Amino acid sequence: MTPTPTTTAEAEGQAGKQQRQDEGVAAALIASQAAIESLSEDVEYLWCQSSSSSIPIYHEPPSALDFFRNHVSVSRPCIIRNAILCPDENHNNDGDDNDDDVGATTTTTSSSSHPLQLTLDDLLEQTPNLMLYVDVTPDGHGDCLRKTTTTTTTEASSTARSQLEEQEEQNAALDNSSTSSRNHVETTTTQDVFVKPMQVQMSLSTFAKHLRNGRTKAAADKSSPAIIQERIFPVAPTTSRSQDENMTNRVVEDDDDDDDNNDILDRSVLYYSRQNDCLRQELTPLWNLWTAKEKTGQSTVVPESFAWAQEAFFGAAAAAVSSEQPQQQPDAVNLWMGDERAVSAMHKDHYENLFYVLSGEKVFCLCPPADAPFLYEQPVASGQFCHGPQRRCRPKDSKDPTQNNNNNNNNKLDLTQPGQSKEQSSDCYDDEWAVQIDQGDQSDETSFEHQPAAPQYVHWIAANVCHPDAESDNKNKFPLSKYAHPIRNVKVQAGELLYLPSLWFHQVTQSCETIGINYWYDMKFESPLWCYFHFLQQLQPHHQ
């Protein structure tokens, strides 16, 4: 019999918790399958009623009132064209028509202006030496679940040694290395880990070079790509150095003539996505250049904010972009640069998001906040990719499993261990990449002794609802995922802005080399939406 899915949530308030414990009552809320189906239908009517599951499109920014009433207040995404304009007397606006365009705003812009577009080449012309912290992964899938293995060596018991001796005596004469193997037993354990990208510091020009070299090599590679879920990465040994020292102190110079470094980066996937107000905090020269042009009235203009959005989010008093109240300004302004090989995992943000595509095309898969109980969000251990100096590696012919590498250069990406050939090093494990597990606080304030650290955990969405090919797997592992409402293949092209309401789940990629900029405005927590969502997020699937 097929299990009937239901959802169960603990409903214990602080006031009555002790009383219920004394009475021995286990309080819970149970939703029947009919109730779940009713919720799914309501969600579809509210957010996904279009037959094509498309997102409303505006030809120009709506008024603050219309934007608030039709989108912010009901948490409904939309695409807005002509949100950032550049004067250009020679440009003709064709005013593309679309059946999904919102009829209330059909006014087209004049022929003297066009949507702002900036390519990677434009950025290179403006600030080629700008330093970046770039995400680097073996296959473009950052911030997602990976299979890892940990191999530990322990002293073999007398019984195990006797058994090994008998077996080896029957097969061949013993040598020193086999004697060592009789005295030690290797145990391999596997674990699913949420792995973040490795970060490498480089200039904008170096980033562009390796990004494009990688695309060229990937296009020329006719071999079948490895299935992400089947790749297995070894766990790198934990060192006494901090995570930041291990992962971010990688500097690739513009004139780096190390063929190994260049080859590693060309075989990897690079993506710039700092998400920390990077445009204003780390890329200040570029931000100042863009905002200075805005103030001087020149053609290339990246606004500091959007007045119509600020008024909708925070009220009429916040309409002035120059408002001095920090809570009425964007909490972060970020720059995004990558290509079709980079894919972000499904996640949500506690921000109202305005994402403007400067060049290329972003492709989103969206799920409304009410899908939270159907996506199987669960805690998993977290880690980060490392490549080279951070790990030790024992090649097949090594006789010393505890050999330590004390000659690492943190500014190099060279994977070869001292005394090893590249062939030996590459035999160690898959593609020479490893994962370093994130550790908690290793210090005990009450003791001088070093305490073992527990891994850190993050929340990961297990159900893959963005790819129809995964539906059969979801049916067995995540039966409630059939009630989710993925809006797939939402394309945002150059010159368009996507409004993505807070708490909407989204997976993102690109269809080509793409540059984008997004504005994060803090969400309003004192709202019914947050109360309902916070409760839905606590619901745990329960199968009977």
C-alpha positions in Angstrom: 0.0 0.0 0.0 1.3 3.5 -0.9 2.0 5.5 2.3 -0.4 8.3 2.9 1.5 11.5 3.5 0.5 13.8 6.3 2.3 16.6 8.1 2.8 16.9 11.9 3.8 19.9 13.9 4.6 20.3 17.6 2.1 22.8 19.0 3.5 23.5 22.4 3.3 27.0 23.8 5.4 28.1 26.7 2.4 28.8 29.0 0.8 25.4 28.7 3.9 23.3 28.1 4.5 22.3 31.7 0.8 21.5 32.3 0.7 19.2 29.3 3.8 17.4 30.4 2.3 16.9 33.8 -0.8 15.5 32.2 1.2 13.3 29.9 -0.5 14.7 26.8 1.5 14.9 23.5 0.0 17.8 21.6 0.2 17.8 17.8 -1.6 19.1 14.8 -2.3 16.6 12.0 -3.3 17.6 8.5 -5.1 15.0 6.4 -4.3 14.3 2.8 -7.5 16.2 1.8 -6.3 19.2 3.8 -2.9 19.2 2.2 -4.5 19.0 -1.3 -6.8 21.9 -0.4 -3.7 24.0 0.6 -2.0 23.0 -2.6 -5.0 24.2 -4.6 -5.2 27.5 -2.8 -1.5 28.1 -3.3 -1.9 27.4 -7.0 -4.8 29.8 -7.3 -2.9 32.5 -5.5 0.5 32.3 -7.1 0.5 29.9 -10.1 -2.9 30.4 -11.8 -1.5 31.3 -15.2 -1.8 28.4 -17.6 1.9 28.9 -18.6 3.0 29.6 -15.0 4.5 32.8 -16.3 5.4 35.9 -14.3 3.6 39.2 -14.9 5.7 41.6 -17.0 5.6 45.4 -16.9 6.9 47.6 -19.7 8.0 50.2 -17.2 8.2 50.4 -13.4 4.7 50.5 -11.8 3.7 53.2 -9.3 4.6 52.5 -5.7 0.9 51.9 -4.9 0.4 49.4 -7.7 3.6 47.6 -6.9 2.7 47.3 -3.2 -0.9 46.3 -3.9 -0.3 43.8 -6.7 3.0 42.3 -5.6 4.5 43.3 -2.3 1.4 42.8 -0.2 0.5 39.5 -1.8 4.1 38.3 -2.2 3.9 37.9 -6.0 6.9 38.1 -8.3 7.0 40.2 -11.5 9.4 41.2 -14.2 9.9 44.9 -14.9 11.4 46.3 -18.0 13.0 49.7 -18.4 13.8 50.0 -14.7 17.2 51.5 -15.4 17.4 53.7 -18.5 20.3 55.3 -20.4 19.9 58.2 -22.7 20.7 57.4 -26.3 19.4 59.5 -29.2 20.4 56.9 -31.7 18.7 53.9 -30.0 15.3 52.8 -31.3 13.0 51.1 -28.7 11.1 48.4 -30.5 8.8 47.9 -27.5 8.6 44.1 -27.6 5.1 42.8 -27.1 4.3 39.9 -24.9 1.0 38.2 -24.2 1.9 38.2 -20.5 2.6 41.9 -20.3 0.6 43.8 -17.7 -2.0 45.9 -19.5 -2.1 48.5 -16.9 1.4 49.7 -17.8 1.7 49.7 -21.5 3.4 53.0 -21.9 6.7 52.6 -23.8 9.8 54.6 -23.2 10.8 57.3 -25.6 13.3 56.6 -28.4 15.9 58.7 -26.6 16.5 56.1 -23.9 17.1 52.4 -23.6 17.6 49.9 -20.8 21.0 49.9 -19.2 23.2 47.0 -20.3 26.8 46.3 -19.3 28.9 43.3 -20.3 32.0 41.8 -18.7 34.1 43.6 -21.3 32.6 46.9 -20.2 33.6 46.2 -16.6 37.1 45.2 -17.8 37.4 48.5 -19.6 36.3 50.4 -16.5 38.2 48.5 -13.7 40.4 45.7 -15.0 42.6 45.4 -11.9 39.7 45.3 -9.4 40.3 42.5 -6.9 37.6 39.8 -6.4 37.0 36.8 -4.2 35.8 34.3 -6.7 33.9 31.1 -6.0 35.6 28.1 -7.6 34.1 24.6 -7.9 35.0 21.5 -9.9 31.6 21.5 -11.8 29.8 24.8 -11.1 27.5 23.4 -8.4 28.2 25.4 -5.3 26.3 25.3 -2.1 24.8 21.9 -2.6 24.9 18.4 -1.1 27.9 16.2 -1.9 29.0 12.7 -1.1 32.2 12.6 1.0 34.4 9.8 2.3 36.7 9.8 5.3 39.4 7.1 5.7 40.8 6.5 9.1 43.7 4.2 10.0 43.7 2.3 13.3 45.8 -0.4 14.7 44.6 -3.9 13.8 43.6 -6.3 16.5 45.7 -9.5 17.0 42.9 -11.6 15.5 42.7 -9.4 12.4 46.5 -9.5 12.0 46.4 -13.3 12.2 43.8 -13.6 9.6 45.7 -11.2 7.3 48.9 -13.2 7.8 47.2 -16.5 6.9 45.7 -15.0 3.8 48.9 -13.3 2.6 51.0 -16.4 3.2 48.8 -18.3 0.9 49.1 -15.8 -1.9 52.6 -14.4 -2.0 55.7 -13.6 0.0 55.4 -10.6 2.3 57.2 -7.3 1.8 57.6 -4.2 4.1 54.5 -2.4 2.8 52.2 -5.4 3.3 53.6 -5.9 6.8 52.5 -2.3 7.5 49.1 -3.0 6.2 48.8 -6.0 8.5 49.4 -3.8 11.5 46.8 -1.2 10.5 43.2 -1.3 9.3 41.7 1.4 7.1 38.0 2.2 7.7 36.1 4.3 5.2 32.9 6.1 6.1 30.6 8.1 3.8 28.6 11.3 4.7 26.5 13.8 2.8 27.8 17.3 3.3 26.6 20.7 2.2 29.7 21.9 0.4 30.4 25.6 -0.3 32.8 26.7 -3.1 36.5 27.3 -2.6 37.3 31.0 -2.8 40.3 32.4 -4.7 41.4 36.0 -4.9 42.1 37.3 -8.3 41.7 40.4 -10.4 38.7 41.0 -12.7 40.9 40.5 -15.7 42.1 37.1 -14.4 38.6 36.1 -13.6 37.4 36.9 -17.1 40.3 35.0 -18.6 39.7 31.8 -16.7 36.0 32.0 -17.0 36.2 32.2 -20.7 39.0 29.6 -21.0 36.8 27.2 -19.0 33.8 27.7 -21.2 35.9 27.0 -24.3 37.4 23.8 -22.8 34.0 22.7 -21.6 32.5 23.2 -25.1 35.3 21.2 -26.6 35.0 18.4 -24.2 32.9 15.7 -25.8 32.9 13.3 -22.8 29.8 12.8 -20.8 29.8 15.0 -17.6 29.8 13.3 -14.3 26.5 13.0 -12.5 26.7 15.4 -9.6 25.0 13.2 -7.1 27.5 10.3 -7.9 30.7 12.2 -7.4 32.5 11.4 -4.2 35.1 13.7 -2.6 37.5 12.8 0.2 37.4 14.8 3.5 40.5 16.8 4.0 42.3 16.7 7.3 41.4 19.4 9.8 44.3 21.8 10.4 45.0 24.2 13.3 44.6 27.1 10.9 41.2 28.9 10.7 38.7 28.2 7.9 39.3 31.7 6.4 43.1 31.1 6.3 42.6 27.8 4.6 40.1 28.8 2.0 40.5 32.5 1.1 44.2 33.1 1.2 44.6 32.0 -2.4 45.9 34.8 -4.6 46.3 34.3 -8.3 48.5 37.1 -9.8 47.7 38.6 -13.2 51.2 37.6 -14.5 51.0 34.1 -13.0 53.0 31.9 -15.4 52.4 28.7 -13.4 50.8 26.3 -16.0 49.5 24.1 -13.2 47.6 27.0 -11.5 46.2 28.1 -14.9 45.1 24.6 -15.9 43.4 24.0 -12.6 41.3 27.2 -12.9 40.6 26.6 -16.6 39.3 23.1 -15.6 37.1 24.6 -12.8 34.0 26.7 -12.9 34.3 30.3 -11.7 31.4 32.3 -10.4 31.3 35.7 -8.6 28.6 35.8 -6.0 29.7 37.3 -2.7 26.3 38.3 -1.3 27.7 40.6 1.3 27.0 44.0 -0.1 30.1 43.4 -2.2 29.4 46.2 -4.7 29.4 48.9 -2.0 31.9 47.3 0.4 34.5 45.3 -1.7 34.1 46.7 -5.2 34.0 50.3 -4.0 35.9 51.7 -7.0 33.4 50.3 -9.4 30.4 51.4 -7.3 31.8 54.9 -6.9 32.4 55.1 -10.6 28.8 54.1 -11.4 27.2 56.3 -8.8 29.4 59.3 -9.7 28.2 59.0 -13.3 24.7 59.0 -12.0 25.3 62.3 -10.2 27.0 63.9 -13.2 24.3 62.9 -15.5 26.4 60.7 -17.8 24.8 57.9 -19.8 26.0 54.8 -17.7 23.8 54.9 -14.6 23.5 52.3 -11.9 21.1 53.7 -9.3 21.7 53.5 -5.6 18.1 52.4 -5.1 14.6 52.6 -6.6 12.2 55.2 -5.2 9.1 53.3 -6.2 10.3 50.2 -4.5 11.4 52.0 -1.3 8.0 53.6 -1.0 6.3 50.3 -1.5 8.5 48.5 1.1 8.8 51.2 3.7 6.1 53.9 3.1 5.9 57.3 1.4 8.5 58.8 3.7 11.1 56.5 2.2 10.5 57.4 -1.4 13.5 59.7 -1.5 16.5 57.6 -2.6 18.7 59.9 -0.5 16.8 59.0 2.7 19.2 59.1 5.6 17.4 56.3 7.5 19.5 53.1 7.0 16.6 50.8 7.3 15.0 52.4 4.3 18.0 51.9 2.1 19.0 48.6 0.4 20.6 46.3 3.0 23.0 45.1 0.4 23.8 45.7 -3.3 25.6 42.7 -4.9 27.3 42.0 -8.3 26.9 38.6 -9.9 29.1 37.2 -12.8 29.1 33.8 -14.3 28.0 31.5 -17.1 25.7 28.6 -17.8 27.9 26.1 -15.9 27.3 27.7 -12.5 24.1 26.7 -10.7 22.9 27.8 -7.3 21.0 25.4 -5.1 17.4 25.9 -4.1 17.2 28.4 -1.1 15.4 31.3 0.2 16.4 34.8 1.4 14.9 37.0 4.1 15.1 40.0 1.8 12.9 41.7 -0.8 15.0 41.2 -3.9 15.2 43.3 -7.0 17.5 41.6 -9.5 18.6 43.5 -12.6 20.3 41.7 -15.5 23.0 43.9 -17.0 23.9 41.4 -19.8 23.1 37.8 -20.7 20.2 35.9 -19.2 19.3 34.6 -15.7 17.1 31.5 -15.5 15.1 31.0 -12.2 13.1 28.1 -10.8 10.7 29.5 -8.2 8.6 28.0 -5.4 6.2 30.1 -3.2 6.8 30.3 0.5 3.8 28.0 1.2 5.7 25.1 -0.4 8.0 25.0 2.7 6.5 21.8 4.1 6.8 20.0 0.8 10.5 20.7 0.1 12.0 18.6 2.9 14.4 21.2 4.3 16.7 19.4 6.8 19.9 20.1 8.7 23.2 18.7 7.2 26.8 19.1 8.1 28.6 21.9 6.1 32.0 22.1 4.5 33.9 23.8 1.8 35.9 22.7 -1.2 39.7 22.8 -1.0 42.2 22.1 -3.6 45.9 21.5 -3.0 47.8 22.7 0.1 45.0 22.2 2.6 44.9 18.4 2.1 47.3 15.5 2.5 47.2 12.7 0.0 48.7 9.2 0.1 49.4 7.8 -3.4 49.0 4.2 -4.1 52.7 3.4 -3.7 53.3 5.4 -0.5 54.5 3.5 2.5 53.8 6.2 5.1 50.1 6.9 5.6 50.9 9.6 8.1 53.3 11.5 5.9 52.8 15.2 6.6 53.3 18.0 4.1 55.0 20.9 5.8 56.1 22.8 2.7 52.8 24.2 1.5 52.5 27.6 -0.2 49.1 29.0 0.5 49.3 31.2 -2.5 49.6 28.3 -4.9 47.0 25.8 -6.2 49.6 23.1 -6.8 48.2 19.7 -5.8 51.3 17.6 -6.0 52.8 16.6 -2.7 56.5 16.8 -2.1 58.2 13.7 -3.5 55.2 12.8 -5.7 54.7 12.9 -9.4 51.6 14.4 -10.8 50.4 10.9 -11.8 50.8 9.7 -8.2 48.9 12.8 -6.9 46.1 12.5 -9.3 45.6 8.8 -8.3 44.6 9.8 -4.8 41.0 10.7 -5.4 38.4 12.2 -7.7 39.8 15.1 -9.7 42.1 16.2 -6.9 39.4 18.0 -5.0 38.6 17.5 -1.4 36.1 18.8 1.2 37.1 20.4 4.5 34.3 20.0 7.1 33.2 23.2 8.9 34.1 23.0 12.6 32.4 24.7 15.5 34.2 26.5 18.3 37.2 24.3 19.3 38.0 26.2 22.5 36.6 25.7 25.9 36.7 28.9 28.0 36.9 26.9 31.2 39.7 24.6 30.1 43.2 25.0 28.7 42.8 21.7 26.8 41.9 21.7 23.2 38.5 20.2 22.7 37.4 18.3 19.6 35.0 20.3 17.5 31.6 19.3 16.3 30.7 19.9 12.7 28.6 22.9 11.8 25.1 22.4 10.3 23.1 24.3 7.8 19.7 23.7 6.3 19.4 22.0 2.9 16.4 21.5 0.7 16.5 17.8 -0.2 13.6 17.5 -2.7 14.6 18.4 -6.3 11.5 20.0 -7.7 13.1 22.1 -10.4 14.0 19.2 -12.7 11.1 17.0 -14.1 13.7 14.1 -14.4 13.8 13.9 -10.6 10.1 13.3 -10.1 10.4 9.6 -9.9 13.1 9.8 -7.3 11.0 12.4 -5.4 8.0 10.1 -5.4 9.9 7.5 -3.4 12.0 9.6 -1.2 9.9 12.8 -0.8 6.2 11.9 -1.5 5.0 15.3 -0.3 7.0 17.1 -3.0 4.2 16.4 -5.5 2.3 19.2 -3.8 5.0 21.8 -4.5 4.5 24.4 -7.1 7.7 24.9 -9.0 7.6 27.7 -11.6 10.4 26.6 -13.9 12.4 28.3 -16.6 11.7 31.9 -15.5 14.0 33.8 -17.9 15.1 37.4 -17.0 16.9 38.9 -20.0 19.4 41.8 -20.2 17.6 45.1 -19.3 15.0 43.4 -17.2 14.5 43.4 -13.5 12.9 40.5 -11.5 11.1 41.3 -8.2 11.5 38.2 -6.1 9.6 38.6 -2.8 11.2 37.6 0.5 11.0 33.9 1.5 10.4 32.7 -2.1 12.5 29.6 -2.7 14.7 29.8 -5.8 17.3 28.0 -7.8 19.3 30.1 -10.3 21.5 29.6 -13.3 22.4 31.4 -16.5 22.0 30.6 -20.2 25.3 32.2 -21.2 27.9 34.6 -19.8 25.8 36.9 -17.6 26.3 39.9 -15.4 23.7 41.0 -12.8 23.2 43.3 -9.9 20.7 42.9 -7.1 19.3 45.1 -4.4 18.3 43.4 -1.1 15.8 45.3 1.1 15.1 44.0 4.6 11.8 42.1 4.8 9.0 43.1 7.2 9.0 40.5 9.9 6.0 42.0 11.8 3.6 40.7 9.2 1.0 37.8 8.9 3.1 36.4 6.1 6.1 35.8 8.4 3.9 34.3 11.1 2.3 31.8 8.7 5.6 31.0 7.0 7.5 30.5 10.2 4.8 28.0 11.3 4.8 26.2 8.0 8.6 25.9 8.1 8.4 23.9 11.4 6.1 21.3 9.9 7.8 17.9 9.6 6.7 15.3 7.0 5.2 12.2 8.6 4.3 9.2 6.5 1.8 6.6 7.7 
